[in-house]
Amino acid sequence: MPNIWIILIVVISSLIKGITGFGFALISFPLLLMWYAPKEIIPVLMICNLIASILIILQKKEHKLLDKQSYLLIGSGGLFTMLGVFVLSSLDGKMLVHISGAFFIALTLYSLRKNKPKDKKIHDYTYPVAGSFIGFITGAISVSGPPLALFLNRANISNRKFREIFAWFSVVKAVIAILGYFQTGLLSFQTLKTALLFTPILLAGTIIGKKLSIIMSISKFQTINIVLTLISSLLMLIS
């Protein structure tokens, strides 16, 4: 049975996931490395992300939020997730974590620079390119939040579309990654057991998080998100 600190980490991460559509693995992964090995906890977090993302997708929408560019981003991300899974199975998980932590810090600091004009359109071909890169990172360490958030912010999309793309991206990548974990022997009975223990907390946090998102201003959350991203990336670097 997980201790109180593990449960607290899952609760906070679930709330963040419910508010934004992402952030569960980003926050929980570096902290849970104090109790779990990377190859042990990464499949667990992927299963949890799948469950929470399905819940977000099933929530009622007033109109269709995804377009052609969204499908290109999500589809390419799903394809390259499998490549990341095979890299995880053949390389040292700790090394991947450290490299990704440093990279995410650099991305976050870059995002703090003065923004370019937002009326400049992003070309269609950048969506599958970005999706491929993000999918690879996701399969390798189960964390895709920082690069995907940075790309979607640059695309200047609405908050609801932002949340919807993240949820669909998480579902596609999780299904493919879980199949890859099974094929490479990273999915075990203990993995499923741990994921099931986290599930009730995850679902409750996701539902409450959505309600919190209604009363939280966009600018305030973006500031909190940047701080959390930097802290979690630093933990990945030194864990």
C-alpha positions as CSV (number, residue, x, y, z in Angstrom):
1,M,0.0,0.0,0.0
2,P,1.5,3.4,-1.0
3,N,2.4,5.7,1.9
4,I,0.8,9.0,2.7
5,W,3.4,11.0,0.7
6,I,2.8,9.0,-2.5
7,I,-1.0,9.5,-2.1
8,L,-0.5,13.2,-1.6
9,I,1.6,13.5,-4.7
10,V,-1.0,11.6,-6.8
11,V,-3.8,13.9,-5.4
12,I,-2.0,17.1,-6.3
13,S,-1.0,15.8,-9.7
14,S,-4.6,14.7,-10.4
15,L,-5.9,18.2,-9.6
16,I,-3.5,19.8,-12.0
17,K,-4.5,17.2,-14.7
18,G,-8.1,18.1,-14.1
19,I,-7.5,21.9,-14.5
20,T,-5.4,21.9,-17.6
21,G,-5.7,18.5,-19.3
22,F,-2.0,17.7,-18.6
23,G,0.5,17.8,-15.8
24,F,-0.1,14.5,-14.0
25,A,3.1,12.8,-15.0
26,L,5.0,16.1,-15.1
27,I,4.5,16.7,-11.4
28,S,4.3,13.1,-10.0
29,F,7.0,11.5,-12.0
30,P,10.2,13.2,-10.5
31,L,8.8,12.9,-7.0
32,L,7.7,9.3,-7.2
33,L,11.3,8.4,-8.3
34,M,12.1,8.6,-4.6
35,W,10.1,5.3,-4.2
36,Y,10.1,3.7,-7.6
37,A,12.6,3.0,-10.4
38,P,11.8,4.8,-13.8
39,K,11.0,1.5,-15.6
40,E,8.6,0.6,-12.7
41,I,6.7,3.8,-12.4
42,I,6.5,5.1,-16.0
43,P,4.0,2.4,-17.2
44,V,1.9,3.1,-14.0
45,L,1.7,6.8,-14.8
46,M,0.9,6.1,-18.5
47,I,-2.1,3.9,-17.4
48,C,-3.2,6.7,-15.0
49,N,-2.9,9.3,-17.7
50,L,-5.1,7.2,-20.0
51,I,-7.8,6.9,-17.4
52,A,-7.9,10.6,-16.6
53,S,-7.7,11.7,-20.2
54,I,-10.7,9.5,-21.2
55,L,-12.7,11.1,-18.4
56,I,-11.8,14.6,-19.8
57,I,-12.8,13.6,-23.3
58,L,-16.1,12.2,-22.2
59,Q,-17.1,15.5,-20.5
60,K,-19.8,17.3,-22.4
61,K,-18.7,19.7,-25.2
62,E,-20.8,22.4,-26.8
63,H,-19.1,22.1,-30.2
64,K,-16.3,20.2,-32.0
65,L,-12.9,21.4,-30.8
66,L,-10.4,19.4,-33.0
67,D,-9.4,20.4,-36.5
68,K,-7.1,19.0,-39.2
69,Q,-3.9,20.4,-37.6
70,S,-5.0,18.8,-34.2
71,Y,-5.3,15.4,-35.9
72,L,-1.9,15.7,-37.5
73,L,-0.3,16.6,-34.1
74,I,-2.1,13.8,-32.3
75,G,-1.5,11.1,-35.0
76,S,2.2,11.8,-35.4
77,G,2.6,11.8,-31.7
78,G,1.0,8.4,-31.4
79,L,3.3,6.9,-34.1
80,F,6.5,8.1,-32.5
81,T,5.5,7.2,-29.0
82,M,6.3,3.6,-29.8
83,L,9.9,4.6,-30.8
84,G,10.3,6.2,-27.4
85,V,9.1,3.0,-25.7
86,F,11.8,0.9,-27.4
87,V,14.4,3.5,-26.4
88,L,13.2,3.2,-22.8
89,S,13.5,-0.6,-22.9
90,S,17.0,-0.6,-24.2
91,L,18.7,2.4,-22.4
92,D,19.1,3.4,-18.8
93,G,16.0,5.1,-17.5
94,K,17.8,7.4,-15.2
95,M,19.9,8.8,-18.0
96,L,16.8,9.6,-20.0
97,V,15.2,11.3,-17.0
98,H,18.3,13.6,-16.5
99,I,18.5,14.5,-20.1
100,S,14.8,15.3,-20.3
101,G,14.9,17.3,-17.1
102,A,17.6,19.6,-18.5
103,F,15.8,19.9,-21.9
104,F,12.5,20.8,-20.2
105,I,14.2,23.5,-18.1
106,A,15.6,25.0,-21.3
107,L,12.2,24.9,-23.0
108,T,10.5,26.5,-20.1
109,L,13.1,29.3,-19.8
110,Y,12.8,29.9,-23.6
111,S,9.0,30.2,-23.2
112,L,9.6,33.1,-20.7
113,R,11.2,35.2,-23.4
114,K,9.3,38.0,-25.0
115,N,6.7,36.4,-27.2
116,K,6.8,36.8,-31.0
117,P,3.7,38.3,-32.7
118,K,0.8,36.0,-32.2
119,D,-0.7,36.8,-35.5
120,K,2.1,34.9,-37.3
121,K,0.5,31.6,-38.5
122,I,2.2,28.3,-37.7
123,H,2.5,26.2,-40.9
124,D,0.7,23.0,-41.2
125,Y,3.8,20.9,-41.5
126,T,5.0,21.9,-38.1
127,Y,2.2,20.0,-36.4
128,P,3.4,16.5,-37.4
129,V,7.0,17.5,-36.8
130,A,6.2,18.7,-33.3
131,G,3.9,15.7,-32.7
132,S,6.7,13.3,-33.7
133,F,9.2,14.8,-31.3
134,I,6.7,15.1,-28.4
135,G,5.5,11.5,-29.0
136,F,9.1,10.2,-28.8
137,I,9.7,12.0,-25.5
138,T,6.4,10.7,-24.2
139,G,7.2,7.0,-24.9
140,A,10.6,7.3,-23.3
141,I,9.7,9.0,-20.0
142,S,5.8,9.3,-20.0
143,V,6.1,13.2,-19.7
144,S,5.0,15.4,-22.7
145,G,3.6,18.5,-20.9
146,P,6.3,21.1,-21.4
147,P,7.0,20.7,-25.1
148,L,3.3,20.2,-26.0
149,A,2.2,23.2,-23.9
150,L,4.9,25.4,-25.4
151,F,3.8,24.5,-28.9
152,L,0.1,25.0,-28.3
153,N,0.7,28.3,-26.6
154,R,2.7,29.4,-29.7
155,A,-0.2,28.2,-31.9
156,N,-2.4,30.6,-29.8
157,I,-5.4,28.3,-29.5
158,S,-8.3,28.6,-27.0
159,N,-8.2,27.2,-23.5
160,R,-10.9,24.6,-24.2
161,K,-9.1,23.5,-27.4
162,F,-5.8,23.4,-25.5
163,R,-7.4,21.0,-22.9
164,E,-9.1,18.9,-25.5
165,I,-5.9,18.4,-27.6
166,F,-3.9,17.4,-24.5
167,A,-6.6,14.9,-23.5
168,W,-6.7,13.2,-26.9
169,F,-2.9,13.3,-27.2
170,S,-2.7,11.5,-23.9
171,V,-5.2,8.9,-24.9
172,V,-3.5,8.0,-28.2
173,K,0.0,8.0,-26.8
174,A,-1.0,6.0,-23.7
175,V,-2.7,3.3,-25.7
176,I,0.3,2.9,-28.0
177,A,2.8,3.1,-25.2
178,I,1.0,0.6,-23.0
179,L,1.0,-1.9,-25.9
180,G,4.7,-1.2,-26.3
181,Y,5.3,-1.7,-22.6
182,F,3.5,-5.1,-22.8
183,Q,5.6,-6.2,-25.9
184,T,8.9,-5.2,-24.2
185,G,8.1,-6.8,-20.8
186,L,7.7,-3.5,-18.9
187,L,4.1,-4.2,-18.0
188,S,3.6,-6.5,-15.0
189,F,0.9,-7.5,-12.5
190,Q,2.4,-5.1,-10.0
191,T,2.2,-2.2,-12.5
192,L,-1.5,-2.9,-13.0
193,K,-2.1,-3.2,-9.2
194,T,-0.4,0.1,-8.5
195,A,-2.3,1.9,-11.2
196,L,-5.6,0.6,-9.8
197,L,-4.7,1.8,-6.4
198,F,-4.1,5.3,-7.8
199,T,-7.3,5.3,-10.0
200,P,-9.9,6.5,-7.4
201,I,-7.7,9.4,-6.3
202,L,-7.0,10.2,-9.9
203,L,-10.6,10.3,-11.0
204,A,-11.7,12.4,-8.0
205,G,-8.8,14.9,-8.5
206,T,-9.7,15.2,-12.2
207,I,-13.3,16.1,-11.5
208,I,-12.4,18.6,-8.8
209,G,-9.7,20.0,-10.9
210,K,-12.2,20.8,-13.7
211,K,-14.3,22.8,-11.2
212,L,-11.3,24.7,-10.0
213,S,-10.4,25.6,-13.6
214,I,-13.6,27.6,-13.8
215,I,-12.8,30.0,-11.0
216,M,-9.0,30.3,-11.7
217,S,-7.8,33.0,-14.1
218,I,-5.8,32.0,-17.1
219,S,-2.9,34.3,-16.3
220,K,-2.7,33.0,-12.8
221,F,-2.6,29.4,-13.8
222,Q,0.0,30.0,-16.5
223,T,2.3,31.5,-13.9
224,I,1.7,28.6,-11.6
225,N,2.3,26.1,-14.4
226,I,5.6,27.7,-15.3
227,V,6.8,27.5,-11.7
228,L,5.7,23.8,-11.4
229,T,7.3,22.9,-14.7
230,L,10.6,24.4,-13.6
231,I,10.5,22.7,-10.2
232,S,9.5,19.3,-11.6
233,S,12.2,19.5,-14.3
234,L,14.8,20.4,-11.8
235,L,13.8,17.3,-9.7
236,M,14.1,15.2,-12.9
237,L,17.6,16.6,-13.4
238,I,18.9,15.9,-9.9
239,S,16.8,12.7,-9.0
